[in-house]
Amino acid sequence: MTIDQLKKANKIYENLKIMQDVLDAQEKYILSEWVLDMGDIKLRLKDLPGIKVVIRDYTSDRITELEKQLEELCQN
């Protein structure tokens, strides 16, 4: 592995760790606390289960994508 590949792998790993932390915190903290404030209307995300699923699915998909990138980089 070259130095450039190692730097890229480290960056991917850092992003992967951040996304995993976000995934772990979503149900406990983030989604229960987020409020969409649109002036007269305030929506709490914990009251919108569909949004919670979309956010969780996006985060999971991003983790899978980063893991794949890291695996491909390490194989080269």
C-alpha positions, 0 to 999 in steps of 0.5 A: 500500500502506498502512502497515498493509499494509506492516507485515503484509507485513513480518511475513509476509516474516519468517515466510517467511524463518524457514520457508525457513531451517527447510526449508534446515536440516532435512536437514542439522541439525534432523532428524539431531539431533532425539531424541524422549525418552520415558523408556525409549524414545529415537527419533532422527528421522533413523531415522524417514523418514516423520516427516521427510517429514511435517515437510518437507511441512508446512514446504513447505506453510507456505512456499507459504501465506505466499508466497500471502498475501504475493502477495495483500497486494501485489496489493491 
